[in-house]
Amino acid sequence: MYIVLVYDVSQEENGARRWSRIFKICKKYLTHIQNSVFEGELSKGQLAQLQKELKEYIDKELDSVIIF
């Protein structure tokens, strides 16, 4: 399936470190388009793995990740 992923990471509470890790994870699975936007083809399994890896670094109170 074709995926577009956008994220916004707060700079509060180690935001730069979270941003760096989130960027690297997204780059592993998808093509970097612009700033915090990625796109690409993923299988359901790859999408599940991507979400699992991102979950470790996303602070639900401060950050957002949207997958279309």
C-alpha positions in Angstrom: 0.0 0.0 0.0 1.1 3.6 -0.7 1.9 5.5 2.6 2.4 9.2 3.3 3.7 9.9 6.8 4.0 13.3 8.4 5.2 14.0 11.9 5.6 16.9 14.3 8.0 16.5 17.3 8.0 19.0 20.1 11.4 20.4 21.0 10.6 20.1 24.7 11.9 17.3 26.9 14.7 15.9 24.6 12.8 16.7 21.4 15.9 16.9 19.3 16.9 13.4 20.3 13.4 12.0 19.6 13.3 13.9 16.3 16.6 12.3 15.2 15.5 8.8 16.1 12.0 9.2 14.5 13.7 10.6 11.3 16.1 7.6 11.1 13.2 5.1 11.5 11.1 6.7 8.9 14.1 6.9 6.5 14.6 3.2 6.9 11.1 2.4 5.5 10.1 5.4 3.4 11.5 8.0 1.0 12.2 11.5 2.6 10.3 14.1 0.6 10.4 17.3 2.6 11.2 18.2 6.3 9.0 15.9 8.2 7.2 14.2 5.3 7.9 10.7 4.0 6.2 8.5 1.3 6.5 5.0 -0.2 5.1 1.6 -0.7 4.9 -0.7 2.3 3.3 -4.1 3.0 1.0 -4.5 6.0 3.8 -6.2 7.9 6.3 -3.4 7.2 3.7 -0.8 8.2 3.1 -2.6 11.5 6.8 -2.8 12.1 7.3 0.9 11.4 4.5 1.8 13.8 6.0 -0.5 16.5 9.4 1.2 16.1 8.0 4.7 16.2 5.8 4.0 19.2 9.0 3.7 21.4 10.0 7.3 20.7 6.7 9.2 20.3 5.6 11.2 23.3 1.8 11.2 22.9 1.5 14.4 24.9 3.9 16.4 22.8 4.3 14.8 19.4 2.1 13.6 16.5 2.6 11.1 13.7 -0.1 10.9 11.0 -0.1 8.1 8.4 -2.3 8.4 5.3 
